[in-house]
Amino acid sequence: MLLEDAFKYYAWIKHKETNDEIAPDNIRNNINLQNEFLAKKDIIEEQFRSGQIEPIPKTYKIGRAHV
């Protein structure tokens, strides 16, 4: 579940950047962003379900690679 939350957090930040709802990375306070994400998690989850926020594609594999 922690990895899934990390992907959602990243997608939420990208959504905010795209919509000019966030300060540039070099001046924003990421602790405030984390607190906002946790405080509004139910609303953010609904934004994912409705398609308002698009999830980040997951490009990882679990297991061993065949050589």
ABEGO torsion letter per residue (X at the ends): XAAAAAAAAAAAAAAAAAAGABBBAAABBAAAAAAAAAAAAAAAAAAAAAGABBBBBBABBBEBBBX
